Amino acid sequence: MRTSTIFKSRWMALVWAAGIIWFAYDFAAPTDGQANTSDNGVEITDASGAPVSSDEAKQLEDAVKNL
């Protein structure tokens, strides 16, 4: 579909915009299978991708505060 034909019709432009929003939500939405998450719902991992325990996260937080 060419962009010059999308914006000739107001309804077609709305359908196109809804598709873009749907794609963005589908791409960025979190998955249902997140098991190890922090308080804000984000999974905490180290550089290798391994999960970080809450004790390790607290140690890192204390180390950064003491810089």
N, C-alpha and C positions, 0 to 999 in steps of 0.2 A: 504494500500500500504506500503510495507516494504522499508526502506531507502536503503537497499542493492540493490534493483532493480531500484530505482530512478536514482542512479548515474552511472549505467551501460551505459546509453544513454545520450549523451549531450543534446539532445532535450527534453528528459523527465526531466532532471535536470532544464532546463530553464523554462519549464512549471510549475514545482514544485515551483521554486523561484518566478515566476510571481504570483502564487496563494498565497504564503506567503505575498508578497508585497500588493496584493489586499486585503487580509484579514486585514493586519495591517492598511491600509488606511481606509477601511470600519469601522474598530473598533474605530479608533482615530479621524476620520473626524468630524467636528462640524455639528450639525443638522441645517436644514434650518429654524427651528422655534424659533430661539433665538430672543427674543424681547428686553430685558433689557441688553444691552451690554455697556461696556466702550469703550474708544477710540481704544483700541487694539483688540476689538472683543471678550473679555472675559466677561462673566456674573459675576457680583460681588454680592455675597451673604454673609450673616452672618452665624454663626455656626448652626443656626436652618434651614438654607436653604432659608430664606426670602430675597428678593432683598434689596440691600442697595442703598439708594438715593445718589445722587452726593454730597449733603450737608453733609451727614453722613460720606462719604468717605473723604471729605476734612477735617472734624473735626479730623478724625483718623490720617490723614497725618500730620496735624499740631501738634497733640499730640505726634506723634513719633519723629518729628523733634526736639521737645523741651525736649527730654529725656536727 
